[in-house]
Amino acid sequence: MEKQSPKEKVVTLGNSIIDTIEEGNNPFIQLPVRGSSNVIWDQELGLLSLGDKMSKRYFINVAHAKKFMQTTLVSAFIKKLQNEGVHASLRESYYSLKHSIGKTKENTFEGQSESDAVFVDLEVAINTLRDELHINADRRGVAAGNVSIMDRGDEINWSKLGSGGWAIPGNVEEIKFNDIDADFVLVVEKNATFDRLHEDKFWKKHNCVLIGTQGQAARGIRRLIHQINAQFKLPVYVFTDSDPYGWYIYSVIKIGSMNLAHASKKLGTPAARFLGLTISDIDKYELHNAIIKAKDVDLKRARELLKYPWFQHKAWETEIKMMLKRKIKAEQEALAQRNLKFVSEVYLPEKIENREFLP
C-alpha cells in the first residue's frame, strides 16, 4: 500500500467516521491508550513505545461526546492548515478553535491544556507527528557547525551566524540538509556551556555539530538530532549536568519519553552516547570544591532512575549509586573552576578521544 501523506491520513480518519454514520452505527475514533500501563520498553529497538492496548472514542456516549467533538474539530483545523499551506502554534490553534457551541454557554475548549491534549490524541490516532500536521511548538535550542540547510527557501549556513548560532525552530519538518561536514554531534544541556564552546570554536576545531538544548530537549531539537543521525550516520554525544535531571535529559534524547512514547521512532536516537558529566569526573578532574549537596528530591529521582531498565547497566548503576552514597551533584559549569577553557580544551577532547562514554 502506498504511504499516505499527513493530509491523506486526516482525510482517511474523517471518511471512516462518515462511513460509520452512513452505515447507521455509532461513529468512533480508535486510538492507542497513552497511559503508562501501555508504555513498553522495546529493548531490541532501544526505544520506549506504545503497547497494543487500544481505546475507542464514541460520539454517542456521554463520557466521550465532548472529546469526540474536539477531536473532529482539531482534525478539520489540521486539514485546513494543510490545504492552505500554513502553520499554527499551539496557542494560535487554541484560540482559533475556541468558541461557544450553538446557543449554549458550553465552549469547545475551556483551556489550552484541553486542545494540546487533543492534538497529541490525533497524532497518536493517525501515527503522525503534529509537526508534520503543520502545528508548531515553541522554539528552543541553538546550533552551530559546518552545516548548510534550506529552510522554506532560504539557504542557511550554521557556521556564519555570529555568536548566537542558528535558533532551532519548534518545527523542523521542512528543513532540508544541503551538506554537513562533521565527524560527530555534540549535544549540550546548558546555554552557558553552548556559549563557551561556541566562543572557543569547539565545533570548528573538532569538526562537529554543536547543539544546545536549553534544558530538557524540545521536540524540534530531538527531531533534528534524530534526522542528522539517521541521514548522515553521525555519532551523537550528550553532555549534561551530573545529576538525575541531566541524566534523564540524555535518556529522553536517546530512548524517548513516557509522554511521547508513540513518537519515539521519530524523536529518539538510540545510537546516542552519554559523554558526561559523571560523578567519577568530580574525582578525576578535581572538582571537589565545585560540587553541590544533593537535596532529598535529587536523591529520590536518582533512586527512580535505577528502576528504569535502560539505566540498569553496570556503568550507570555505579555512577548513580555513587551519587546516592556521597549525596552530591555537579553542574557542567563546575569545570570552569579549573579555567574557563578547560571544558573545550581538556575535558571534552580527552573524553571523546578516550571514548569515555556511558551507554
C-alpha positions as CSV (number, residue, x, y, z in Angstrom):
1,M,0.0,0.0,0.0
2,E,1.3,3.5,-0.9
3,K,2.3,5.5,2.1
4,Q,-0.3,8.2,2.9
5,S,0.7,11.8,3.5
6,P,-0.3,13.5,6.8
7,K,-3.2,15.2,5.0
8,E,-4.4,12.0,3.5
9,K,-4.3,10.3,6.9
10,V,-6.6,13.1,8.3
11,V,-9.0,12.6,5.4
12,T,-9.0,8.9,5.9
13,L,-9.9,9.4,9.5
14,G,-12.8,11.7,8.5
15,N,-14.0,9.3,5.8
16,S,-14.1,6.4,8.3
17,I,-16.3,8.4,10.6
18,I,-18.7,9.3,7.7
19,D,-18.8,5.6,6.6
20,T,-19.8,4.5,10.1
21,I,-22.6,7.1,10.2
22,E,-23.9,6.1,6.8
23,E,-24.0,2.5,8.0
24,G,-26.2,3.6,10.8
25,N,-23.7,2.9,13.5
26,N,-22.3,5.0,16.4
27,P,-19.2,6.8,15.0
28,F,-16.0,6.4,16.8
29,I,-12.3,7.2,16.7
30,Q,-9.9,4.4,17.6
31,L,-6.6,5.3,19.2
32,P,-3.9,3.6,21.3
33,V,-4.0,4.0,25.1
34,R,-1.4,6.6,26.1
35,G,-1.3,5.8,29.8
36,S,1.8,4.4,31.5
37,S,0.2,1.0,31.6
38,N,0.6,0.8,27.8
39,V,4.2,2.2,27.6
40,I,6.7,-0.6,27.0
41,W,10.5,-0.7,26.8
42,D,11.5,-2.2,23.5
43,Q,15.0,-3.4,24.2
44,E,15.6,-4.6,20.7
45,L,14.9,-1.1,19.2
46,G,16.3,0.7,22.2
47,L,13.2,2.9,22.5
48,L,10.1,3.4,24.6
49,S,7.0,2.7,22.6
50,L,3.2,2.2,23.0
51,G,1.8,-1.3,23.5
52,D,-1.2,-2.9,21.8
53,K,-3.9,-1.6,24.1
54,M,-6.5,0.4,22.1
55,S,-9.5,2.5,23.1
56,K,-12.5,3.9,21.1
57,R,-13.9,7.4,21.5
58,Y,-17.6,7.3,20.6
59,F,-19.8,10.2,19.6
60,I,-23.0,8.7,21.2
61,N,-21.5,8.4,24.7
62,V,-21.9,11.0,27.4
63,A,-18.4,10.4,28.7
64,H,-16.9,10.6,25.2
65,A,-19.0,13.1,23.3
66,K,-17.1,16.3,24.0
67,K,-13.7,14.7,23.4
68,F,-15.1,13.2,20.1
69,M,-16.3,16.6,19.1
70,Q,-12.9,18.2,20.0
71,T,-11.0,15.6,18.0
72,T,-13.1,16.2,14.9
73,L,-12.7,20.0,15.3
74,V,-8.9,19.6,15.5
75,S,-8.9,17.2,12.5
76,A,-10.8,19.7,10.4
77,F,-8.5,22.5,11.5
78,I,-5.5,20.4,10.5
79,K,-6.9,19.7,7.1
80,K,-7.5,23.5,6.6
81,L,-3.8,24.2,7.5
82,Q,-2.7,21.6,5.1
83,N,-4.9,22.9,2.3
84,E,-3.7,26.5,2.8
85,G,-0.1,25.5,3.3
86,V,0.2,27.5,6.6
87,H,1.4,26.6,10.1
88,A,0.0,27.5,13.5
89,S,1.3,27.5,17.0
90,L,-0.4,25.5,19.7
91,R,-1.6,28.8,21.3
92,E,-2.9,30.1,17.9
93,S,-4.7,26.8,17.4
94,Y,-6.4,27.0,20.8
95,Y,-7.8,30.5,20.1
96,S,-8.8,29.5,16.5
97,L,-10.8,26.5,17.8
98,K,-12.3,28.0,21.0
99,H,-15.9,29.2,20.6
100,S,-19.3,28.6,22.2
101,I,-21.4,25.7,20.9
102,G,-24.6,26.8,19.3
103,K,-26.7,28.9,21.7
104,T,-25.3,27.2,24.8
105,K,-22.7,28.6,27.2
106,E,-20.6,25.5,26.6
107,N,-17.2,26.2,25.0
108,T,-15.4,23.9,22.6
109,F,-12.3,24.2,24.8
110,E,-12.0,25.6,28.3
111,G,-8.3,26.0,28.2
112,Q,-5.2,25.3,26.1
113,S,-4.4,22.2,28.0
114,E,-7.5,20.6,26.5
115,S,-6.6,21.5,23.0
116,D,-3.0,20.5,23.4
117,A,-4.1,17.0,24.6
118,V,-6.3,16.5,21.7
119,F,-3.5,17.4,19.2
120,V,-1.5,14.6,20.9
121,D,-4.5,12.3,20.6
122,L,-4.8,13.0,16.9
123,E,-1.1,12.4,16.2
124,V,-1.4,9.1,18.1
125,A,-4.6,8.1,16.2
126,I,-3.1,8.6,12.8
127,N,0.5,7.8,13.7
128,T,1.8,11.2,12.5
129,L,3.8,13.9,14.4
130,R,1.8,17.0,15.0
131,D,4.8,18.8,13.5
132,E,4.0,17.1,10.2
133,L,0.4,18.3,10.6
134,H,1.7,22.0,10.5
135,I,1.4,22.5,14.3
136,N,4.5,24.3,15.7
137,A,5.7,24.1,19.3
138,D,7.6,27.0,20.9
139,R,11.1,27.4,19.6
140,R,14.0,26.4,21.8
141,G,17.6,25.4,21.3
142,V,20.5,26.6,19.2
143,A,23.1,25.0,16.8
144,A,26.4,25.7,15.1
145,G,28.8,23.9,12.8
146,N,29.7,23.3,9.2
147,V,26.1,22.7,8.2
148,S,24.2,24.1,5.3
149,I,20.4,23.8,5.2
150,M,17.4,25.0,3.2
151,D,14.6,26.4,5.4
152,R,11.5,27.5,3.5
153,G,13.5,28.6,0.5
154,D,16.3,30.3,2.5
155,E,19.8,28.8,2.5
156,I,21.4,29.0,5.9
157,N,25.0,28.2,6.9
158,W,25.3,27.4,10.6
159,S,28.9,28.4,10.6
160,K,28.2,32.0,9.7
161,L,25.6,33.2,12.2
162,G,27.8,35.0,14.7
163,S,27.8,34.5,18.5
164,G,24.1,33.5,18.6
165,G,24.2,30.4,16.3
166,W,21.1,29.1,14.5
167,A,17.9,29.3,16.5
168,I,16.3,25.9,16.2
169,P,12.6,26.3,15.3
170,G,9.8,24.4,17.0
171,N,9.0,22.6,13.8
172,V,11.9,21.2,11.7
173,E,9.9,19.1,9.3
174,E,10.5,21.4,6.3
175,I,14.3,21.7,6.8
176,K,16.4,20.1,4.1
177,F,20.1,19.5,4.6
178,N,22.4,20.6,1.8
179,D,25.6,19.5,3.4
180,I,27.1,18.5,6.7
181,D,30.9,18.4,7.2
182,A,31.3,16.9,10.7
183,D,32.6,13.8,12.5
184,F,30.0,13.8,15.3
185,V,27.2,15.7,17.0
186,L,27.7,17.2,20.5
187,V,24.5,18.0,22.4
188,V,24.9,20.2,25.5
189,E,22.3,20.9,28.1
190,K,23.1,24.5,29.2
191,N,23.1,27.8,27.4
192,A,26.3,28.8,29.2
193,T,28.1,25.7,28.0
194,F,27.0,26.2,24.4
195,D,28.1,29.8,24.5
196,R,31.5,28.8,25.9
197,L,32.0,26.1,23.3
198,H,30.8,28.3,20.5
199,E,33.1,31.2,21.5
200,D,36.0,28.8,21.7
201,K,35.1,27.5,18.2
202,F,35.0,23.9,19.6
203,W,32.8,22.8,16.7
204,K,35.4,24.1,14.2
205,K,38.5,22.8,15.9
206,H,36.9,19.3,16.4
207,N,34.8,19.2,13.3
208,C,31.4,18.6,14.9
209,V,27.8,19.9,15.0
210,L,27.2,21.7,18.3
211,I,23.6,21.7,19.6
212,G,22.3,23.4,22.8
213,T,19.1,22.1,24.3
214,Q,18.5,24.8,26.9
215,G,17.4,22.2,29.4
216,Q,15.1,19.3,28.5
217,A,15.3,18.9,24.8
218,A,12.2,20.2,23.0
219,R,10.5,18.1,20.3
220,G,12.1,20.1,17.5
221,I,15.6,19.5,18.9
222,R,15.0,15.8,19.4
223,R,13.7,15.5,15.9
224,L,16.7,17.4,14.5
225,I,19.2,15.2,16.3
226,H,17.3,12.1,15.1
227,Q,17.3,13.3,11.5
228,I,21.0,14.1,11.5
229,N,21.9,10.7,13.0
230,A,19.6,8.8,10.6
231,Q,20.6,10.7,7.5
232,F,24.3,11.2,8.0
233,K,25.1,8.4,10.4
234,L,27.0,10.8,12.7
235,P,27.7,9.7,16.3
236,V,25.8,11.7,18.9
237,Y,27.3,12.5,22.2
238,V,25.3,14.2,25.0
239,F,26.9,16.4,27.7
240,T,24.7,17.3,30.7
241,D,25.0,18.2,34.4
242,S,26.0,15.4,36.8
243,D,22.6,14.9,38.4
244,P,19.5,12.8,37.8
245,Y,17.8,15.5,35.8
246,G,20.7,15.9,33.4
247,W,21.0,12.1,33.1
248,Y,17.2,12.0,32.3
249,I,17.6,14.7,29.6
250,Y,20.1,12.3,28.0
251,S,17.7,9.3,28.2
252,V,14.9,11.3,26.6
253,I,17.1,12.2,23.7
254,K,18.2,8.5,23.4
255,I,15.1,6.4,24.0
256,G,12.2,8.8,24.1
257,S,9.8,9.7,26.9
258,M,6.8,8.3,28.6
259,N,4.5,11.1,27.4
260,L,5.6,10.8,23.8
261,A,6.3,7.1,23.6
262,H,4.1,7.0,20.5
263,A,6.6,9.2,18.7
264,S,9.9,7.6,19.9
265,K,10.8,6.2,16.5
266,K,10.8,9.7,15.0
267,L,12.2,11.6,18.1
268,G,14.6,9.1,19.8
269,T,18.2,8.4,18.8
270,P,19.2,5.1,20.3
271,A,22.8,5.5,19.0
272,A,23.3,8.5,21.3
273,R,26.0,8.1,24.0
274,F,26.5,9.9,27.3
275,L,29.7,11.9,27.4
276,G,29.4,13.5,30.9
277,L,29.3,15.0,33.4
278,T,29.6,12.0,35.8
279,I,30.2,11.6,39.5
280,S,33.5,9.9,38.7
281,D,34.6,13.1,36.8
282,I,34.5,15.0,40.1
283,D,37.4,13.0,41.3
284,K,39.2,12.6,38.1
285,Y,39.2,16.3,37.3
286,E,39.5,17.5,40.9
287,L,36.2,19.4,41.1
288,H,35.6,18.8,44.8
289,N,35.3,22.5,45.6
290,A,32.6,22.9,42.9
291,I,30.2,20.2,44.0
292,I,26.7,20.8,45.2
293,K,25.0,18.9,48.0
294,A,22.2,16.8,46.6
295,K,18.7,17.5,48.0
296,D,16.2,14.9,49.0
297,V,14.3,15.4,45.8
298,D,17.5,14.7,43.8
299,L,18.2,11.5,45.7
300,K,14.6,10.4,45.2
301,R,14.9,11.0,41.5
302,A,18.2,9.1,41.4
303,R,16.5,6.1,43.0
304,E,13.8,6.2,40.4
305,L,16.4,6.2,37.6
306,L,17.8,2.9,39.0
307,K,14.4,1.3,38.4
308,Y,14.3,2.2,34.7
309,P,15.6,-0.8,32.6
310,W,17.6,1.4,30.3
311,F,19.7,2.6,33.3
312,Q,20.2,-0.9,34.6
313,H,23.7,-1.1,33.2
314,K,26.8,-1.6,35.3
315,A,28.4,1.7,34.4
316,W,25.2,3.7,35.0
317,E,24.4,1.9,38.3
318,T,27.9,2.7,39.5
319,E,27.5,6.4,38.9
320,I,24.0,6.7,40.3
321,K,24.8,4.7,43.4
322,M,28.0,6.8,43.9
323,M,25.8,9.9,43.8
324,L,23.4,8.4,46.3
325,K,26.2,7.3,48.7
326,R,28.0,10.7,48.6
327,K,24.9,12.8,48.2
328,I,26.5,15.2,45.7
329,K,25.9,16.5,42.3
330,A,27.7,18.9,39.9
331,E,26.9,21.3,37.0
332,Q,28.7,21.5,33.7
333,E,29.9,24.9,34.6
334,A,31.9,23.4,37.5
335,L,34.6,22.6,35.0
336,A,35.2,26.4,34.8
337,Q,36.8,26.1,38.3
338,R,39.9,24.7,36.5
339,N,39.8,27.5,34.0
340,L,37.2,28.9,31.5
341,K,38.5,27.0,28.5
342,F,39.1,23.7,30.4
343,V,35.9,22.2,29.1
344,S,36.7,22.9,25.5
345,E,40.5,22.4,25.6
346,V,40.9,19.5,28.0
347,Y,37.7,17.8,29.3
348,L,35.7,17.2,26.1
349,P,38.7,16.4,23.9
350,E,40.0,13.9,26.4
351,K,36.7,12.2,26.9
352,I,36.0,11.9,23.2
353,E,39.5,10.7,22.3
354,N,39.4,8.1,25.0
355,R,35.8,7.2,24.1
356,E,34.7,7.5,27.7
357,F,31.0,7.2,27.1
358,L,28.2,5.7,29.1
359,P,25.6,3.6,27.1
